[in-house]
């Protein structure tokens, strides 16, 4: 649907966890970020919390077409296993509707502060008006 979105950091490809995943899987960082995006979009669309009953590491590997991807996410701390299924830690921080509202509000405030920072800090003093001496 138009308007659906997930937050992603602009520096995600430079994250040490992404670099480590890329090295361990023999891929470049952009391939890792693309697969993370695909999986996180799926989680955002289908989960109301970070808990994903029935979803396993082999399923994630198949979904992103990369053997070992789920294990690499586990090592990075971006995935947990729980009673035979996976869980996305900090899901509510990034994917809940409340989180999205907080993110949008922070962006609005940043824009407002940036716009106001261009305004002059103080008004310049005008030259004094003096009467001519007679």
C-alpha positions in Angstrom: 0.0 0.0 0.0 1.1 3.5 -0.6 2.2 5.2 2.6 3.6 1.9 4.1 7.1 2.4 5.2 9.7 1.2 7.6 12.5 3.2 9.2 16.1 2.4 8.1 19.2 4.1 9.2 21.1 6.0 6.4 24.4 4.5 7.6 23.2 0.9 7.9 25.6 -0.3 5.2 28.5 1.0 7.4 27.3 -0.7 10.5 29.9 -3.1 11.9 27.3 -5.9 12.1 26.5 -5.5 8.4 30.2 -5.6 7.5 30.7 -8.7 9.6 27.6 -10.4 8.0 28.9 -9.5 4.6 32.3 -11.0 5.3 30.9 -14.2 6.8 28.4 -14.7 3.9 30.8 -13.7 1.1 28.6 -10.8 0.0 28.9 -7.1 -0.3 27.2 -4.8 2.3 24.5 -3.6 -0.1 23.4 -7.2 -0.7 23.1 -7.6 3.1 21.1 -4.3 3.5 18.8 -5.3 0.7 18.1 -8.7 2.3 17.6 -7.1 5.8 15.2 -4.6 4.2 13.2 -7.4 2.5 13.0 -9.4 5.8 12.1 -6.3 8.0 9.4 -5.3 5.5 7.9 -8.8 5.8 8.1 -8.6 9.6 6.4 -5.1 9.6 3.6 -6.4 7.3 2.9 -9.7 9.1 3.8 -9.3 12.8 2.2 -7.2 15.5 5.1 -7.8 17.9 8.6 -9.1 17.3 7.5 -12.7 18.0 7.2 -14.8 14.8 5.6 -18.1 15.6 6.2 -20.8 13.0 9.1 -18.8 11.4 12.4 -20.6 11.6 16.0 -19.9 10.6 15.7 -22.2 7.5 12.6 -20.3 6.4 14.4 -16.9 6.7 17.4 -18.3 4.7 15.0 -19.4 2.0 13.0 -16.1 2.0 16.2 -14.1 1.4 17.8 -16.7 -0.8 20.9 -16.8 1.4 22.0 -19.9 3.4 23.3 -18.8 6.8 21.6 -15.4 6.8 19.5 -16.1 9.9 22.5 -17.3 11.8 24.4 -14.2 10.8 21.5 -12.1 12.1 21.5 -14.0 15.3 25.2 -13.3 15.8 24.5 -9.6 15.1 21.7 -9.5 17.7 19.1 -8.6 15.1 17.3 -12.0 15.6 16.7 -14.3 18.5 15.5 -17.9 18.7 12.8 -18.8 21.1 11.1 -22.1 21.5 11.7 -23.2 18.0 10.8 -20.0 16.2 12.4 -16.6 15.8 11.9 -13.2 17.4 12.9 -9.7 16.2 14.4 -7.9 19.2 13.4 -4.2 19.6 10.5 -4.6 17.2 8.3 -2.1 19.0 11.1 0.5 18.9 11.2 0.5 15.1 8.0 -1.1 13.7 5.1 -0.2 15.9 2.7 2.6 14.9 3.8 4.5 18.0 7.4 4.2 17.0 6.6 5.5 13.5 4.7 8.5 15.0 7.7 9.3 17.3 10.1 9.1 14.3 7.9 11.4 12.2 7.5 13.9 15.1 11.3 14.0 15.6 11.8 14.6 11.9 9.3 17.5 12.0 11.0 19.0 15.0 14.4 18.7 13.3 13.1 20.5 10.2 11.6 23.2 12.4 14.8 23.7 14.3 16.8 23.8 11.1 14.5 26.3 9.5 14.7 28.5 12.5 18.5 28.3 12.7 18.7 30.3 9.5 17.0 33.3 11.1 19.3 36.0 12.4 20.2 35.6 16.1 19.5 39.2 17.0 18.4 42.2 15.2 21.1 44.6 14.1 21.1 47.9 15.8 20.2 50.9 13.7 22.5 53.8 13.5 21.6 56.5 16.0 19.6 59.4 14.7 21.0 62.6 16.0 19.8 66.1 15.6 22.1 68.4 13.8 23.8 71.0 15.9 22.9 74.5 15.1 
